[in-house]
Structure formats: C-alpha cells, structure tokens
Amino acid sequence: SVHDLQSFIDHRLLPENEHLLPRGDYKEFLELTKLYLGGTVERKKRWTFKISRPGADHHARWMSKAIYILKLALIGRNWQKKEKVRTLAPWIVFCYMQFWFSSPSLEDAAVNDLKMFTSLQRFSKVPGRLSKKIVKKTSEIIQRHTWYLSEELIPIALFSDKVPDEKKEILAAKIGKLPSRSLPIQKPKLP
C-alpha cells in the first residue's frame, strides 16, 4: 500500500540509516519516490528540495533511469501523456523501489522475491500492452536470479524479521524431522 511504501521511505531516510544509502542517488531515488506518492521532502531550515539536472547516465546503471523517469513523471503534464513514463513510473514505485533497497538482505531474500512476484501480478492487471510487457520481462529476469532458493539455504529464512514466528516454527519443525546427514561444502545445486 502507499502508506507502507511511505513508511519504508521515511525509515530509510532517517539520519541513523544514512549508512544504508551508499551514494547520493540512493537518497534522490527515495525522495523522488516520496514526492511521487504525494509526500514532502524535508530539508534543513531555508533549504528547499529541487529536482536536480540529470547527470551522467550509463546503460548499466538502472537506478539512474528510474530516477529520470520519476523526474519526468513529476515535472509536467506533457511527459505524463507519454505511455512509457505513465506506465514505468508506477512500476518503479510499486514494483521495484522497495525490493531494490531490500535486496542486500540475505535472510529476507526469499520473502522479498515472493512479495515482488505478488506485486508484479497486481501490476499485470494495469491496462495497456506496455504493462504486460514490463511484467513479462521483469518476471523472466527475476526467474534467472532465484538460484539461491535451494533446499540447503531454506534455514536462512529462520533469521528473517519478515517471516512470522508461526511460520518459522513450522519451518523449524519440518527441518527438524529431516534425517540427519552431512552436507558437503559446495555451491548449492541450482533448480
């Protein structure tokens, strides 16, 4: 929901969480998303938030493209009429942003991916050919990055704060019923 996203953004923008934002573009991405959702960006006294001019863009840096699309969606009606901006901006805000910032968390990886698949399914109901194409391509890309969802790595979910305790108990009980065997130290077998 919008409220959950705003809470996530506000938490990430707290001064004590500044270490979670390795570069200035991370903060800009969060601030633009907050503005897109109808929020305001607070700054120091007598300091107003301004949308900065685009800087260097590299084809390998997806975040810069997300920032530019959000800027286009925020700055004017002419850009809002463009189908790509009109479709990509909500996808960036509702299907991408929160998962981008949560991706470094190993223990939450499986939960985050399931939530992202769910948000993609909701986004696939947005009318238009472009939204279907975005969902299809995103799903294909995510499928290539689910290599870590193997049986050897399932116990990591027990350390996630996003998994309810009841589910952890069920998971731990099932793991406890498995026959004991030693696992060789190696890369996990990919599905």
C-alpha positions in Angstrom: 0.0 0.0 0.0 1.0 3.6 -0.4 1.2 4.1 3.4 3.6 1.1 3.7 5.8 2.5 1.0 5.8 5.9 2.6 6.8 4.3 6.0 9.5 2.3 4.3 10.9 5.5 2.7 10.7 7.6 5.9 12.6 4.9 7.7 15.3 4.7 5.1 15.7 8.5 5.1 16.2 8.7 8.9 19.7 10.2 9.7 20.6 7.0 11.6 20.0 4.9 8.5 22.2 7.0 6.3 24.8 4.2 6.2 22.2 2.2 4.1 22.5 4.8 1.3 26.0 4.3 -0.2 25.6 7.1 -2.7 23.6 10.3 -3.2 21.5 8.8 -6.0 20.0 6.3 -3.5 18.7 9.2 -1.4 17.5 11.0 -4.5 15.6 7.9 -5.6 13.8 7.6 -2.3 13.0 11.4 -2.2 11.6 11.3 -5.7 9.5 8.3 -4.9 8.2 10.0 -1.8 7.2 13.0 -3.9 5.5 10.8 -6.5 3.4 9.3 -3.7 2.3 12.7 -2.7 4.6 13.2 0.3 7.0 16.0 1.0 10.8 16.0 1.4 12.1 17.7 4.5 15.4 19.5 4.4 17.3 21.8 6.7 15.9 25.2 7.5 15.6 27.5 4.5 16.7 24.7 2.2 14.1 23.6 -0.4 14.1 20.5 -2.4 14.7 20.9 -6.1 14.7 18.4 -8.8 18.3 18.4 -10.0 19.5 18.3 -13.5 20.3 14.8 -14.9 23.9 13.8 -14.6 25.8 11.1 -16.4 23.9 8.1 -17.4 25.3 4.7 -18.2 23.4 1.9 -19.8 24.4 -0.5 -16.9 23.0 1.8 -14.2 19.3 1.1 -14.0 18.8 3.3 -10.9 19.7 6.5 -12.9 17.0 5.6 -15.5 14.5 5.1 -12.7 15.4 8.5 -11.3 14.9 10.2 -14.6 11.6 8.5 -15.3 10.3 9.7 -11.9 11.6 13.2 -12.6 9.7 13.2 -16.0 6.6 12.0 -14.2 6.9 14.8 -11.6 7.8 17.8 -13.8 5.0 18.1 -16.2 1.8 17.2 -18.0 3.4 16.7 -21.4 5.5 13.8 -20.1 2.6 12.3 -18.2 0.9 11.8 -21.6 3.8 9.6 -22.8 2.8 6.0 -22.3 6.2 4.8 -21.3 6.5 7.4 -18.5 2.9 6.9 -17.4 3.5 3.1 -17.1 7.0 2.9 -15.9 6.7 5.5 -13.1 4.1 3.4 -11.1 6.1 0.2 -11.8 9.2 1.8 -10.4 7.4 3.0 -7.3 5.2 0.0 -6.6 7.1 -3.0 -8.0 10.8 -2.0 -7.9 11.9 0.6 -5.4 11.3 -1.3 -2.1 12.8 -4.5 -3.4 15.9 -2.7 -4.8 16.6 -1.3 -1.3 15.9 -4.6 0.4 17.9 -6.8 -1.9 21.2 -6.8 0.1 19.4 -8.7 3.0 20.2 -12.4 2.6 17.8 -13.6 5.3 14.9 -11.7 3.6 15.7 -12.6 0.0 13.1 -15.3 -0.4 10.3 -13.3 1.3 11.2 -10.2 -0.8 11.1 -12.2 -4.0 7.7 -13.7 -3.2 6.4 -10.2 -2.4 7.9 -8.9 -5.7 6.2 -11.6 -7.7 2.9 -10.7 -5.9 3.3 -7.0 -6.8 4.1 -7.9 -10.4 0.9 -10.0 -10.6 -1.1 -6.9 -9.3 0.7 -4.7 -11.8 -0.1 -7.1 -14.7 -3.7 -6.0 -14.2 -2.9 -2.4 -15.2 -4.4 -1.8 -18.6 -2.1 -1.5 -21.6 0.3 -3.5 -23.7 3.4 -2.0 -22.1 2.5 -3.0 -18.5 2.1 -6.7 -19.7 5.5 -6.5 -21.5 7.2 -5.0 -18.3 5.7 -7.7 -16.1 6.8 -10.5 -18.5 10.3 -9.2 -18.8 10.7 -8.5 -15.1 9.5 -12.0 -14.3 11.9 -13.6 -16.7 14.8 -11.6 -15.2 13.8 -12.5 -11.6 13.5 -16.2 -12.5 17.2 -16.1 -13.6 18.1 -14.8 -10.1 16.3 -17.4 -7.9 19.4 -19.7 -7.8 19.6 -19.3 -4.0 16.2 -20.9 -3.5 17.6 -24.3 -2.8 16.9 -26.8 0.0 20.3 -26.1 1.6 19.6 -22.4 2.0 16.0 -22.7 3.4 17.1 -22.5 7.0 18.3 -18.9 6.4 14.6 -17.8 6.3 14.5 -18.6 10.1 16.6 -15.4 10.6 14.2 -13.1 8.7 12.2 -10.5 10.6 9.7 -10.6 7.8 8.7 -14.2 8.4 6.1 -14.5 11.1 7.1 -16.6 14.2 4.3 -19.1 13.5 5.8 -19.9 10.0 9.3 -20.1 11.5 8.1 -22.7 14.0 6.5 -24.8 11.2 9.7 -24.4 9.1 11.9 -25.4 12.0 9.7 -28.4 12.9 9.9 -29.7 9.3 13.7 -29.1 9.2 14.0 -31.0 12.5 12.1 -34.0 11.1 14.5 -34.4 8.2 17.0 -37.2 8.5 20.4 -36.0 9.7 23.1 -36.1 7.0 26.3 -34.2 6.5 26.3 -31.8 3.6 29.4 -31.4 1.6 30.7 -27.8 1.5 30.0 -26.8 -2.1 27.9 -24.5 -4.2 24.2 -25.3 -3.9 22.6 -27.3 -6.7 20.5 -25.0 -8.7 16.9 -25.8 -9.6 
